[in-house]
Amino acid sequence: MSTLQRTARRRIIFHIDMNSFYASVEMAFNPDLKGKPVAIAGNPEERKGIIVTSSYEARAKGVRTTMTVWQAKKLCPELIILKPNFQRYRAASSEIFRMLSEITPLVQPVSIDEGYLDVTDVESLGTPVEIAQNLQNRILNELDLPCSIGIAPNKFLAKMGSDLKKPLGITIIRKRELSKTLWPLPIDKMYGVGEKTAEKLKAIKIHTIKDLAEADVYELRQLLGINGERLINRANGIDNREVDPDAIFDFKSIGNSQTLPYDTTSHQEIYQLLDKLSEKVISRMKRKEVVGKSVQIMIRYHDRKTVTRSRKLDTYIDEKSELLPIATELFEHHWNEEPIRLLGVTAQHLEDKRNVGEQLDLFTYEEAVKKEKLEQTVKELADKFGVGTFKTLPSKQDNDSNKFTTSFQKDFLDDFKK
């Protein structure tokens, strides 16, 4: 079917959202956890460790993401807290997206536990609701993992639909029914409206999605720039974005950030974290085979004030020995000595390594050749002894299972693209 024909037809878009994904994977691996309040935390032993996600039983007790372990335990003394097992979650995610791709090639992963499907042209598999029910049941029966599915004519409405019924919900949102399904919702329940944006909107008496849908475009552009007009369009059910399987290849930066178990001014702890974050960034850059020409750091203080600073480079870099000194110098120049809650390191202005030529002189040629041979050997070993498919949830703890950084939501895309 041509693009013109597809555009003329009403699209049918699914948004798949796994329910309490990390906790659900742990319950699938250990059924004894089912029905109990479970939470995943980066440092379960630390009172100030941060809750990453929690089961619905834990949420019913008030446990929430980003809450500290001691706060969660105070609300729910019987809470079972586990370290994240990245290998296990990545394997489960790979199986889920494999199932999605068996329905249609038009699958766009968004994060480790959510993605879009365009099922406009798969009538042979049944009605949209039948396809959604079969998919939901398959993921539940084969992987023991619950998900919610939103069905709509575009990505925004499908995303809103998947959020309305959890766990194991299937929700249809039609444009002609927005006044009943979408508009009555509070403005801070709208996808794309963060806490700060919600505060700005409420300040001009926009409290519901209906208020936003009926707002003055000029006033919103003055307040929020181009995003103001975009939000008005979304509130009116307008979203022309395609489900793009190639979107996972579109990236301009690779970064890692981590919340500290407690606010700190310790130089040793800070420099150790900068070292670890730089190593993670470089590892991901090598997997993607890219080089960067800009470095950015992010510092979030104890009072949640956040600053970002970056530096453009004269040459491309792809080594920790190149990235870390720049990140460290940026940090030292811009840190105001106040306690730090979070640090981030990002490589920006990325280019495919194959597209970036390097002029090697006589003195660097031999070193570069040795480096390439070493990297090739490491790659061959990784290919030979890599992680297997998700037939049963693996029991061996991943080496990084006690380390949680915010980039993991995107890391899985490296595997999905292979």
C-alpha positions in Angstrom: 0.0 0.0 0.0 1.4 3.4 -0.9 2.1 6.2 1.6 -0.7 8.2 0.0 -3.2 5.4 0.5 -2.1 4.9 4.1 -2.5 8.6 4.8 -6.0 8.6 3.4 -7.1 5.8 5.7 -7.8 6.2 9.4 -4.8 4.9 11.2 -5.0 2.3 14.0 -2.2 2.8 16.5 -1.4 0.7 19.6 0.6 1.9 22.5 1.9 -1.0 24.6 2.9 -0.2 28.2 4.2 -3.0 30.4 2.7 -2.8 33.9 5.2 -2.3 36.8 7.7 -3.9 34.5 10.8 -4.5 36.7 8.7 -5.7 39.6 6.5 -7.9 37.3 9.6 -9.5 35.8 10.9 -10.4 39.3 7.5 -11.9 40.1 7.6 -13.9 36.9 11.0 -15.2 37.9 9.9 -15.9 41.5 6.2 -16.6 41.8 6.4 -16.5 45.6 6.6 -12.7 45.2 3.1 -12.5 43.6 0.5 -10.6 45.5 3.1 -9.0 47.8 4.4 -5.4 48.0 7.6 -5.5 45.9 10.0 -2.6 45.0 13.2 -2.3 43.0 15.8 0.0 44.4 19.3 0.8 43.2 20.8 0.4 46.8 18.3 -1.6 48.9 20.7 -1.7 51.8 20.9 2.1 51.9 18.2 4.0 53.8 18.5 6.7 51.2 18.5 4.4 48.2 16.0 5.4 45.6 12.9 3.3 44.6 13.0 2.7 40.9 9.6 1.0 40.5 7.1 -0.9 42.7 4.3 -3.4 42.4 0.7 -2.4 42.5 0.4 -3.9 46.0 3.2 -1.6 47.1 1.7 1.4 45.3 -1.5 0.8 47.2 0.4 1.4 50.4 1.7 4.7 49.0 5.1 3.6 47.7 6.2 5.7 44.7 9.1 5.9 42.3 11.9 8.2 43.4 10.9 7.7 47.1 13.8 6.8 49.4 14.0 3.3 50.8 13.4 4.5 54.3 10.3 6.5 53.3 8.9 3.5 51.5 9.6 1.2 54.5 7.9 3.7 56.8 4.7 3.5 54.6 5.0 -0.2 54.0 7.1 -2.1 56.7 6.5 -5.5 54.9 7.9 -4.1 51.6 10.2 -6.5 49.8 13.1 -4.5 48.2 15.2 -6.1 45.4 18.2 -4.9 43.5 17.6 -4.4 39.7 18.6 -7.2 37.5 19.3 -5.6 34.2 20.1 -8.8 32.3 16.7 -10.2 33.3 14.8 -7.1 32.2 16.6 -6.7 29.0 15.9 -10.3 28.1 12.2 -10.0 28.9 12.0 -6.8 26.8 13.6 -8.5 23.8 11.0 -11.2 23.9 8.2 -8.7 24.1 9.4 -6.7 21.1 9.9 -9.9 19.2 6.2 -10.7 19.7 5.2 -7.2 18.6 7.2 -7.5 15.4 5.4 -10.7 14.5 2.2 -8.7 14.2 3.6 -5.9 12.1 7.0 -4.6 11.0 5.8 -1.1 12.0 7.0 -1.3 15.6 8.6 1.7 17.3 10.3 1.0 20.7 10.2 4.0 23.0 11.8 2.5 26.1 12.5 -0.9 27.6 8.9 -1.4 28.5 6.8 0.5 26.0 6.4 1.0 22.3 4.0 1.8 19.4 2.5 -0.4 16.7 0.7 0.6 13.5 -1.8 -2.1 12.9 -3.8 -0.3 10.2 -3.0 -3.0 7.6 -3.3 -6.2 9.5 -7.0 -6.8 9.3 -6.4 -10.5 8.6 -5.5 -10.9 12.3 -8.9 -9.7 13.5 -10.4 -6.4 14.7 -8.2 -4.0 16.6 -9.6 -5.1 19.9 -9.1 -8.8 19.1 -5.5 -8.1 18.1 -4.9 -6.2 21.3 -6.6 -9.0 23.4 -4.6 -11.7 21.7 -1.3 -9.8 22.2 -2.0 -9.0 25.8 -3.0 -12.6 26.5 0.1 -13.9 24.8 2.5 -11.7 26.7 0.7 -12.7 29.9 0.6 -16.5 29.2 4.1 -16.9 27.7 6.1 -14.5 29.8 3.8 -14.0 32.8 3.9 -10.3 32.4 0.9 -7.9 32.4 0.5 -4.9 30.0 -1.9 -2.2 29.1 -2.8 -1.3 25.5 -4.2 2.0 24.2 -5.9 1.9 20.8 -6.4 5.2 18.9 -6.0 6.9 15.5 -2.6 8.5 16.5 0.3 8.0 18.9 -0.6 10.6 21.4 -4.1 9.3 22.0 -2.9 5.7 22.1 -0.4 6.7 24.8 -3.1 8.4 26.8 -5.3 5.3 26.4 -2.7 2.9 27.8 -2.4 5.0 30.9 -6.1 5.0 31.7 -6.5 1.4 32.7 -3.8 -0.4 34.7 -3.0 -3.2 35.1 -4.1 -5.3 32.1 -6.3 -2.6 30.5 -7.3 -2.1 26.9 -8.7 1.3 26.1 -10.0 2.8 22.9 -9.9 6.6 22.5 -11.7 8.0 19.5 -11.5 11.7 18.4 -15.3 12.1 18.4 -15.4 11.1 22.1 -12.6 13.4 23.4 -15.1 15.5 25.4 -15.9 12.4 27.5 -12.6 10.4 27.6 -9.9 13.0 27.6 -11.0 16.5 28.3 -12.2 16.0 31.9 -8.8 14.9 33.0 -6.6 17.2 35.1 -3.9 19.0 33.0 -1.1 17.3 34.8 -2.4 13.9 33.7 -1.7 14.8 30.1 1.3 13.1 28.4 3.8 15.8 27.6 2.9 18.1 30.4 5.5 17.9 33.1 5.3 19.4 36.6 6.8 22.8 35.7 4.6 23.1 32.6 1.5 22.2 34.6 2.3 25.0 37.1 2.6 27.5 34.2 -0.7 26.4 32.7 -2.5 26.5 36.0 -1.2 30.0 36.6 -3.3 31.1 33.5 -6.3 29.1 34.6 -5.8 26.0 32.5 -6.7 23.2 34.9 -8.1 20.5 32.6 -7.2 19.1 29.2 -10.4 20.8 28.0 -9.1 24.1 29.1 -6.0 23.5 27.1 -7.9 22.4 24.0 -9.9 25.6 24.1 -6.9 27.9 25.0 -5.6 30.8 22.8 -2.8 29.6 20.6 -1.0 33.0 20.6 -1.1 33.1 24.5 0.3 29.6 24.7 3.1 30.3 22.2 4.0 33.3 24.3 4.1 31.2 27.4 5.7 27.9 26.1 7.0 28.7 22.6 6.3 26.2 19.9 5.5 23.5 22.5 2.4 25.6 23.5 0.9 25.1 20.0 1.9 21.5 20.0 0.1 20.8 23.3 -3.1 22.5 22.1 -3.0 20.3 19.0 -2.5 17.2 21.2 -5.4 18.2 23.5 -7.6 18.4 20.4 -6.5 14.9 19.3 -4.2 16.1 16.5 -0.9 14.1 16.1 0.4 13.3 12.6 3.6 11.5 13.7 4.1 8.2 12.0 5.1 5.0 13.8 8.7 4.9 12.7 10.7 1.7 13.3 13.9 3.6 12.3 13.4 6.2 15.1 15.7 4.1 17.3 18.6 5.1 15.0 18.0 8.8 15.4 20.1 10.0 18.3 22.4 13.0 18.7 23.7 12.2 22.2 24.5 9.4 24.6 24.4 10.2 28.3 24.2 8.6 31.8 23.1 10.1 35.0 22.8 8.7 38.5 21.2 9.8 41.7 23.5 9.5 44.7 22.2 7.5 47.7 22.6 10.7 49.8 23.5 14.3 49.1 27.3 14.6 49.2 30.2 17.0 48.9 32.8 14.3 49.0 35.3 14.8 46.3 36.2 11.1 46.3 32.6 10.0 45.8 32.0 12.6 43.1 35.1 11.7 41.1 34.4 8.0 41.4 30.9 8.6 40.0 32.2 10.8 37.2 34.6 7.9 36.3 31.8 5.3 36.3 29.4 7.5 34.3 32.1 8.3 31.7 32.9 4.6 31.4 29.2 3.8 30.7 28.9 6.5 28.1 32.0 5.3 26.2 30.7 1.7 26.4 27.5 2.7 24.8 29.2 4.8 22.2 31.4 1.8 21.2 28.3 -0.4 20.9 26.7 2.1 18.6 30.1 2.7 16.8 29.9 6.5 17.1 32.2 9.3 18.1 31.3 12.6 19.8 32.5 16.2 19.4 30.9 17.8 22.5 30.8 16.9 26.2 28.1 17.9 28.7 27.7 17.5 32.4 24.6 17.8 34.6 24.7 18.7 38.3 21.6 18.5 40.4 21.9 19.9 43.9 20.2 19.0 47.2 17.5 21.6 46.6 16.8 20.1 43.1 18.3 23.1 41.3 19.9 21.7 38.1 22.6 23.1 35.9 24.0 21.7 32.6 27.3 22.9 31.1 28.9 21.7 27.8 32.0 22.1 25.8 32.5 21.7 22.0 35.7 19.9 21.0 38.1 20.4 18.1 38.3 16.6 17.4 36.0 13.6 17.8 36.4 11.4 20.9 35.5 7.8 21.7 37.7 6.9 24.6 37.2 7.2 28.4 40.7 8.7 28.6 39.5 11.6 26.4 36.0 12.0 27.9 36.7 11.8 31.6 39.2 14.7 31.9 36.8 17.0 30.0 33.8 16.0 32.2 35.9 16.4 35.3 37.2 19.9 34.3 33.7 21.0 33.4 32.5 19.8 36.8 35.3 21.5 38.8 34.7 24.8 36.9 30.9 24.9 37.5 30.4 23.1 40.9 29.4 25.7 43.6 30.5 23.3 46.4 27.0 22.7 47.6 25.7 19.1 48.3 25.0 17.1 45.1 22.1 14.8 44.6 22.7 13.7 41.0 25.4 13.8 38.3 25.2 13.2 34.6 27.8 12.9 31.8 26.7 13.1 28.1 28.6 12.9 24.8 26.9 15.1 22.2 27.1 15.9 18.4 27.6 12.2 17.6 28.6 10.9 14.2 28.9 7.4 12.8 32.6 6.4 13.3 32.7 5.1 9.7 31.8 8.6 8.4 34.5 10.4 10.4 38.0 10.2 8.7 41.1 10.4 10.9 44.3 11.7 9.5 47.0 9.4 11.0 50.6 10.5 11.1 53.5 8.2 11.4 53.6 8.4 15.2 49.9 7.5 15.8 49.5 4.9 13.0 51.0 2.0 14.9 49.1 2.8 18.1 45.8 3.0 16.2 46.3 -0.3 14.5 47.0 -2.1 17.8 43.9 -0.5 19.3 41.7 -1.6 16.4 43.0 -5.2 16.7 42.3 -5.2 20.4 38.8 -3.9 19.9 38.1 -6.4 17.2 39.2 -9.3 19.5 37.0 -8.0 22.3 34.0 -7.7 19.9 34.6 -11.3 18.7 34.6 -12.7 22.2 31.4 -10.8 23.0 29.7 -12.1 19.9 30.8 -15.7 20.8 29.8 -15.6 24.5 26.9 -13.1 24.4 23.6 -13.3 26.3 21.1 -16.0 25.0 17.5 -15.5 24.2 14.7 -15.2 26.9 13.4 -18.8 27.0 13.3 -18.8 30.8 14.1 -16.0 33.1 17.9 -16.3 33.9 18.9 -17.0 37.4 22.4 -15.7 37.3 22.7 -12.1 38.6 24.1 -9.7 36.0 27.4 -8.1 36.9 25.7 -4.7 36.9 22.6 -5.7 38.8 23.5 -3.5 41.7 24.0 -0.4 39.6 21.1 1.7 38.4 21.5 4.6 36.0 18.8 6.4 34.1 20.2 5.5 30.7 19.1 1.8 31.0 15.7 2.7 29.6 17.4 3.4 26.3 20.3 0.9 26.5 18.0 -2.0 25.4 17.6 -0.3 22.0 21.1 -1.3 21.2 20.1 -4.9 21.3 16.8 -4.4 19.5 18.6 -2.8 16.5 20.9 -5.9 15.9 
